[in-house]
Amino acid sequence: ETTVRSVVTDLQPGFAQKPGEEDEGTTPQIRTHNVTADGKISLEGIKHITASVKELARYSLAVGDVVFNNTNSEEWVGKTAVFDQEGEYVFSNHMTRLRAHRDLVCPEYLAGYLQLLWSMGYAKTRAKRWVSQAGIESDTLASFKLPLPTLPEQQRIVDVLRQADAVAKAKRSIGDQVDHLI
């Protein structure tokens, strides 16, 4: 067992868009609604912002980055996904980017475990609460405990989760087809 801090090379909160510039830019910004409840990235409703060269350098997302929802309603704070999009993206101040130390942890394993903690309600217990939202600070996220099996075992776990996801999708599709036939 270790901590999140021990398996990442970078833990970076995002940035807020300047007022009046939202949807006027060309750079897509990942926000809370772009991480789904099942731990995937969705580009539905993506906002585009104007980001400076400095902001692009500091807040860019790369394939394999883990995106953690650090501020949201109490119900949704802690949602996590692996960023899987090609191209230039940045992330909002309600998100935290984690870059996995790949000699220690698979990004998919790290994201899957953080998503599991969210689904079990753990993130909610670690969040600070305000009037209508909750937040998890970077230091708190960094201190989350993480079981750390070997890299081959982490990959096996990720593969099993992918297979389970594929089976669940197929089951939903079959159910939809049966409903349509009925």
N, C-alpha and C positions, 0 to 999 in steps of 0.2 A: 504494500500500500504506500502511496505517496500523495503529493498534493498537485493540483493543477499547475501551480507556480513552477514545480520541478520538471514539468514535461513540455513547457512552452518556451519558445525563444522570444516571443513578443506577446504582450497583452495590452491592446490599445483601444480605448473608447473612441467612438467616432466624433463627428462634429455637427453642430447645428447649422442649418442653412440660414443665410441672412434673410431677414424679412423682405418680402416683395420680390425675391429672386426665384422662388419655388416655381418649377415647371417652365422656367425661362431658359434654362441651360441645355446642354447637350450630354452631360455626364449623368448616367443613371445612379441613383442613391438607394441602397438597400435600407429599408426601414422595418419597423416591427411587423407590419402586415405582410412583408415579403418572406417571413419565416412561418411556415404552416404548422399546424398543431401536430402533424406527423413527422416534423423534423426535416422538411424539404424547403428548398428555395423556390419561390414563386415570383414571376415577374409581372403578375397581374397587378394593375394599379401602380406600376413603378413611377416614381417621380424623377424628373431630370433637373439638375441644378447646375449652377455655374461654379466651378471649383478652380481655385488658383493653382499654379504649378506647384507651389509649396503644399497645398492641401492634397493634390493628387499624389505627390510623393509620400506624404505621411499617412493618408487614409485610403490608399488603393486596396482593392481586394484581389487576391490571386486564387486560382483553382486550388482547392485543398485547405484554404483558410477556414477556420471554424468561426461561425457568427453566432453570438450569444445575445439574446434580448435582455438588456440590463435594466430597462425602465418600461413599465407598462402597467396595466391593471394587475392587481394581485394574482388574478387567475392566469395571466399570460406571461408574467415576468419569468425568465428562465428558459423560454423556448430556444432551441439550438438547432443549427443545421451546418452541414459542410457546404461551403460555397463551391458551386460547380459550373459557373458560367464563364465563357470566354469573353474577352473584351475588357474595356476600362470601366470599372465600377468603384464607387466609394460607399461609405456606410455612415448612417446618422449617429448622433450622440446618444440615441437610445439603444445602440448596439455596441458590442465589444468584439473586436477581432482577436482571435487567438491563433498564433502560428505554432503549430506542433513541432517539437524537436523530433524529427522523423527517425532518429536513431533510437528513440525511446518509446514513441507512441504513434499509432496510425491516426491521422486526423478523423477518420470515420469512427474509430473506436472512441476517441475523446468526445466527439460530438454525440455519438450514440449514448454514452454514459451520462453526459450532461442532460440530454433529452430525457433519459430515464429518470434522473433526479427530478426534473421538472414534472414529469407525468405522475410521479409518486408524491408530489407536493413539497418536496424538500426545499426547492428554491424559494417557495412562499415563506418558509420558516426562517430563511436567512435574509429576507428582504427588509429594508426600512420602508415604512409606510408614510405617505403624505395624504392629503385630502382625497384625491381620486386616483392615485397611482402608487406603485411600489417600485423600489429600485434595489439593485444589488451592486455595490461598489466593487471596483477592480480588486482591492485587497481582499474583500470577502470571497469573491469568485476564485482568486488565486489560492485561497486557503481551503477550498473544497477538497475533500479526500477523494482519492481515485485508486481503485484496485489496478495494479499494473502487472498483468501477466506478460509473458514473452511476446515479442512481435509476431511470431508465427501463430501463437494462440489468439492474439488480438485479431489478426487477419481471419482466422477461422471463425471467431465470433461475428465479425463484420459480414463474412460470407453467409453464415446462418441467418443473420438478420435480413440480408438482401433476399435470400430464398423465401423467408417468411413473408416479406413484403410482396414478393412476386405472387406467392400463393394467395395472399389476402386480396390482391388486385384481381386475380383470376376468379376468385370466389365471388367478389362483388360484380364482376362482369357477367358471370353465369347467372347470378341472382337477378341482375337487370334484364338479361335476356328472357329468363323464365317469367318475370313480371310482365314483360312486353307481350309474350305469347299468351299469357293468361288474359 
